[in-house]
Amino acid sequence: MRMNEKISSSVSYAWNGLIALFGSISTDAYMVLIALAGMFITAFINNYWQKKRFNRDYGDEES
């Protein structure tokens, strides 16, 4: 069973573009991107738990 050539050609161009993008980025740039992703994930997790802790400690107080 063969793929339609119109679809397979588009998929091939997209795959080649993706591989070219990955190949054009240096390893130092990958390290920066991985570090940024880790920083954002850590900040999100920390924010979630700090909100949860704040609501637990001070949530029911009235001024």
Sequence and secondary structure as in RCSB ss.txt:
>XXXX:A:sequence
MRMNEKISSSVSYAWNGLIALFGSISTDAYMVLIALAGMFITAFINNYWQKKRFNRDYGDEES
>XXXX:A:secstr
    HHHHHHHHHHHHHHHHHHHHS HHHHHHHHHHHHHHHHHHHHHHHHHHHHHHHHTT   
